[in-house]
Amino acid sequence: MQHQYNDDATNDPGPACWESDSARECAEVMQKYRVSSVPVVDAHNRLVGVITDRDLALRIVAAGRAASTRIGEIIPRGIKYRSVV
C-alpha cells in the first residue's frame, strides 16, 4: 500500500496515512520518511486530519491502547485552515 498524498497546491506527493491504518503502520510511515506528523486521508484520498508522533504517544501508548488501533479512531477531527495567498 502506497502511503502518499498529493497536495493540490503543489501536486507533490508526500507521506500520508489512511484513516484505516493502524497506529503501528502510521508510526512506520513517520519513521521511514523521518517526519513527526503526516496527513490522514480517507478512502477517496480526501484529507480528514493530521496525526503527530505526540498523538501516537498520548492517545495510544499513554492511554494503554493497542498498536493495532486504527488512526481514524484517534485523529482530531474538524480541521480548520486558512488559505494563504
Secondary structure, DSSP 4 states (H G I P E B T S, - for coil): ---EEE-TTT--EEE-EETTSBHHHHHHHHHHHT-SEEEEE-TTS-EEEEEEHHHHIIIIITTT--TT-BGGGTS----------
